[in-house]
Amino acid sequence: MDFSPSERAQHWLAKADAFFQRYVLPYNPAWHHSVTQGVYPPPFLQDLKALAQEEGLWNLFLPSLLPGEPGTRLSNVDYAPIAELLGRLPWASEVFNCSAPDTGNMELLHLFANPAQKQRWLEPLLAGTMRSAFAMSEPDVASSDPTNLQTSLTPQGEGWVLNGRKWFITGAAHPNCRLLIVVCRNGAAAPGQADSPDDTHLQHSVVLVPTDTPGVSLVRNIAMLNHLAPEGHCEIVFKNVHVGKEQLLGLWGHGFAMAQARLGPGRVHHCMRTIGQCELALELACERVLERQAFGKHLADFSNVQDWIADARIDLDLARLRVMQVAWRLDQADSDSQQRKTDIAAIKVVAARLQSRVVDRAMQIFGAMGLSPDTPLAYFWSWGRAMHLMDGPDEVHLRTVTRSELKKARARSGQSGHYFTTPEQMRAPPRIT
Ligand SMILES: Cc1cc2nc3c(=O)[nH]c(=O)nc-3n(C[C@H](O)[C@H](O)[C@H](O)COP(=O)(O)OP(=O)(O)OC[C@H]3O[C@@H](n4cnc5c(N)ncnc54)[C@H](O)[C@@H]3O)c2cc1C
């Protein structure tokens, strides 16, 4: 296992870093000013995107990018440090056409869309001329278990009618959001389709719904811990929305598997962006403790602060190593899919815990200022809190890891006898075979 960056990876990371420092970071105050004034996306974003695309700093997240598709193809291992860099500013990924949820949606379309769907939706997404959202969670059911989802597809003529309510749909308030990728429960099948089977994992399908379809209404943008994201985490109602057969993505009844497939590399990106935010939080905290004094000492001289800094460095490096290991496994075509699933579940929990811990201490170090909007910490903290839920709550990921561990234990059952030294075992030791 080798995560050392190739020459090519070093080249693209250096290029992304130079672009970030020269063109993106200096615009950060202007970005916030524009959004506070209600102008979103800020007018300069389009120019930055065009410049980044000219430089080849485009669609870097997509290892399956095909010749002729715009951008630069990087492996997951090579893209990971760039995702870490982009994580330092919540809006930087969009400049490079690498922002969630579009990244996962592009992966999904790459894998499952037919040629006509690719032309209509994938091409403009790869070109960065539109945005998209992935609509799965529903207010009325526990959405951490996707087999619960109720939004329905009922046959009508040659197609279906879609009815239901989704919420926390990230990106749906972006003015360029044109596509909703909606996970629905199969009703009775449409003509020519098999009926809903008994298997709970085959009862959902995915449809591609343009945002301007009659019957689709964006009810509200839901604030997250009082932070209203301009791109939105939205509640959306679908009322008697007509869906044609050509809008079905992939196979009928395979929505569950597609939703799982979508979350692989996307989780690695989320985790690396988190690590970028935590690195920045640690940098800011270290600079602060060197200049701020209380009770006649710099804050850096208090032993609890020293421990927080050391713990943050250790936790960050451990998390990065683990995420890089998963990125590496994703790059290996022959890696075990079950192991990949467990790994991805594990790093999602690692990253959420890291962000809550590191950013919380950085906020404490900053005193009251840490809770204000004057530093990025309060935003990072609320994002860290959301990480414990979005793309599935920690408990569900822990369950995946536990299942894998217990499966291994079942397979080795009875093999650990030699480690026990109870009086009974010493009298009658297990037989050596
Ligand atoms: C900022 C943000 C952005 C989001 N973006 C999107 C998006 O773009 N698209 C989308 O579809 N959804 C999105 N979501 C929704 C998110 O995916 C769901 O909130 C998540 O899957 C949990 O579903 P739920 O809220 O219905 O919680 P529930 O399913 O009701 O679960 C509530 C709690 O029950 C417990 N629990 C559940 N299952 C288990 C278990 N097996 N073992 C132990 N405890 C358990 C957990 O503590 C869990 O937190 C977003 C959420 C947030 C906060």
The ligand as a MOL file (V3000), in Angstrom:
LIG
                    3D

  0  0  0     0  0            999 V3000
M  V30 BEGIN CTAB
M  V30 COUNTS 53 58 0 0 0
M  V30 BEGIN ATOM
M  V30 1 C -26.7120 19.0450 6.4680 0
M  V30 2 C -27.4740 17.8800 5.9700 0
M  V30 3 C -27.5080 17.6330 4.5990 0
M  V30 4 C -28.2440 16.5560 4.0970 0
M  V30 5 N -28.3150 16.3750 2.7300 0
M  V30 6 C -29.1310 15.4120 2.2210 0
M  V30 7 C -29.3170 15.2840 0.8050 0
M  V30 8 O -28.7210 16.0130 0.0010 0
M  V30 9 N -30.1750 14.3380 0.3520 0
M  V30 10 C -30.8580 13.5080 1.1990 0
M  V30 11 O -31.6130 12.6910 0.7250 0
M  V30 12 N -30.7000 13.6090 2.5560 0
M  V30 13 C -29.8610 14.5400 3.0800 0
M  V30 14 N -29.7240 14.6770 4.4570 0
M  V30 15 C -30.5050 13.8210 5.3430 0
M  V30 16 C -29.6780 12.7100 5.9940 0
M  V30 17 O -29.1830 11.8040 5.0270 0
M  V30 18 C -30.5760 12.0270 7.0200 0
M  V30 19 O -30.8240 12.9600 8.0440 0
M  V30 20 C -29.9660 10.7570 7.6170 0
M  V30 21 O -29.9000 9.7280 6.6640 0
M  V30 22 C -30.7580 10.2720 8.8380 0
M  V30 23 O -32.1020 10.1080 8.5290 0
M  V30 24 P -33.2030 10.7620 9.5130 0
M  V30 25 O -32.8860 12.2060 9.6720 0
M  V30 26 O -34.5370 10.4020 8.9650 0
M  V30 27 O -32.9610 10.0910 10.9030 0
M  V30 28 P -33.7030 8.7640 11.4590 0
M  V30 29 O -33.6290 7.6810 10.4330 0
M  V30 30 O -35.0290 9.1440 11.9820 0
M  V30 31 O -32.7170 8.3560 12.6480 0
M  V30 32 C -32.7040 9.1320 13.8640 0
M  V30 33 C -31.6800 8.5420 14.7980 0
M  V30 34 O -31.9970 7.2070 15.0940 0
M  V30 35 C -30.8230 6.4850 15.4130 0
M  V30 36 N -30.7060 5.3190 14.5570 0
M  V30 37 C -31.1750 5.1240 13.3090 0
M  V30 38 N -30.8140 3.9090 12.8520 0
M  V30 39 C -30.0960 3.3140 13.8220 0
M  V30 40 C -29.4360 2.0600 13.9630 0
M  V30 41 N -29.4400 1.1510 12.9670 0
M  V30 42 N -28.7850 1.8020 15.1130 0
M  V30 43 C -28.7660 2.6980 16.1290 0
M  V30 44 N -29.3760 3.8970 16.0590 0
M  V30 45 C -30.0360 4.2020 14.9270 0
M  V30 46 C -29.6490 7.4360 15.1410 0
M  V30 47 O -29.2190 8.0120 16.3470 0
M  V30 48 C -30.2620 8.4700 14.2450 0
M  V30 49 O -29.5850 9.7020 14.2860 0
M  V30 50 C -28.9480 15.7080 4.9850 0
M  V30 51 C -28.8790 15.9420 6.3670 0
M  V30 52 C -28.1530 17.0050 6.8600 0
M  V30 53 C -28.1490 17.2380 8.3420 0
M  V30 END ATOM
M  V30 BEGIN BOND
M  V30 1 1 1 2
M  V30 2 1 2 3
M  V30 3 2 2 52
M  V30 4 2 3 4
M  V30 5 1 4 5
M  V30 6 1 4 50
M  V30 7 2 5 6
M  V30 8 1 6 7
M  V30 9 1 6 13
M  V30 10 2 7 8
M  V30 11 1 7 9
M  V30 12 1 9 10
M  V30 13 2 10 11
M  V30 14 1 10 12
M  V30 15 2 12 13
M  V30 16 1 13 14
M  V30 17 1 14 15
M  V30 18 1 14 50
M  V30 19 1 15 16
M  V30 20 1 16 17
M  V30 21 1 16 18
M  V30 22 1 18 19
M  V30 23 1 18 20
M  V30 24 1 20 21
M  V30 25 1 20 22
M  V30 26 1 22 23
M  V30 27 1 23 24
M  V30 28 2 24 25
M  V30 29 1 24 26
M  V30 30 1 24 27
M  V30 31 1 27 28
M  V30 32 2 28 29
M  V30 33 1 28 30
M  V30 34 1 28 31
M  V30 35 1 31 32
M  V30 36 1 32 33
M  V30 37 1 33 34
M  V30 38 1 33 48
M  V30 39 1 34 35
M  V30 40 1 35 36
M  V30 41 1 35 46
M  V30 42 1 36 37
M  V30 43 1 36 45
M  V30 44 2 37 38
M  V30 45 1 38 39
M  V30 46 1 39 40
M  V30 47 2 39 45
M  V30 48 1 40 41
M  V30 49 2 40 42
M  V30 50 1 42 43
M  V30 51 2 43 44
M  V30 52 1 44 45
M  V30 53 1 46 47
M  V30 54 1 46 48
M  V30 55 1 48 49
M  V30 56 2 50 51
M  V30 57 1 51 52
M  V30 58 1 52 53
M  V30 END BOND
M  V30 END CTAB
M  END
